[in-house]
Each structure stands twice: as structure tokens, then as C-alpha cells.
């Protein structure tokens, strides 16, 4: 199956204030979104994340969250909040 999502905003603390996301901390949000994806998307499915995967995270931290998503075929399309993922900072 092919899945699409966008605007996960992993690491973006202000998204909790600007939206109606139900979590108190960014860590709760990150965990819940990863768990939700893993609960729907199978390992052999294909997942497109169409922008704003993360915000104000290092490439290492964003990669760590990506690795927690069980799906093996993920296509990350950079959005306006995504940093240059080729740079470690």
C-alpha cells in the first residue's frame, strides 16, 4: 500500500501552541506520531512524507526519529521548515 502524510513537525515545540495537537510535550508528540505511523503503515508499504518532517532538530535527531518508523520505503520531501539534511547541524 502507498501512504501519504505531511507536516509531522517532529521537534517543533511551538506547533503544540499553534495547533490543537493534544500533547503536553514535544517528546510525547514525537512518540505518538511515530507510534501512529507504525500502527498503520506496514514494513513493506511505501510512505511519502510531503514536507515539514522536522523543525529545529539536528540531522542526527531527525534521522533517529526516521529510523524508529518501521516502514522501509520512506520518501521525504523537504518542506519549508526542514533544514538542509546534508548538514549535520
Secondary structure, DSSP 8 states (H G I E B T S, - for coil): -EEEE----BT-THHHHHS----SSHHHHHHHHHHHHHHHS-TTSEEEEES--BSS--HHHHHHHHHHS--SEEEEE--TT---TTS--
